[in-house]
Amino acid sequence: MRKMLALLTLLLPLAMSARAALDVGDAAPNFTTAAALNGKVFQFSLAESLAKGPVVLYFFPAAFSVGCSAEAHEFAEAIDKFQALGATVIGVSGDDIDTLGKFSVQACQGKFPVASDSTQGIMKSYDAVMQLRPEYANRLSYVIAPNGSVVYNYQSLNPSRHVERTLAALRDWSQAKPKSQ
């Protein structure tokens, strides 16, 4: 019985972290924060980006880690496909803006911005704080419609499917969206 209880205690945080706080149809919390694009720092506003079209918002644990670099590279390689659907892509982590400035040049290849959330306010509002390592963002991606509602979320520490899945969700939304969005 003790072994079973110990196992459940270990597995419970993992099960809890598998749920994204924002479900399809939920309102995405608005935010403005420092971001970097090709090494240049600017203020990124979710509201301003949504005024132009849908936003793919993805959270990642740490700039320059193997998985995060691979994921950023995949987003950079697919950026034309996202842009063809009118979408803005933005990555968010708890890294400082100087680190993200370098990351935006190298891993992101200057093709999309990455934003700093060193206070974790954005991460907390999107339930993107990693359960087992709360100093990091969880790998969690959202597709947000121009009206501010979540149309898709995907959470997996494996970075390899986030681009494929958010792009597919964006295509599906684009084909099925009501004319008011």
ABEGO torsion letter per residue (X at the ends): XAAAAAAAAAAAAAAAAABBABBBGBBBBBBBBBBBBGGBBBBBBAAAAAAAEBBBBBBBABBGBAAAAAAAAAAAAAAAAAAAAGBBBBBBBABBAAAAAAAAAAAAGGABBBBBBAAGAAAAAAGABBAABAABBBBBBBBBBAAGBBABBBBBABAAAAAAAAAAAAAAAAAABBAAX
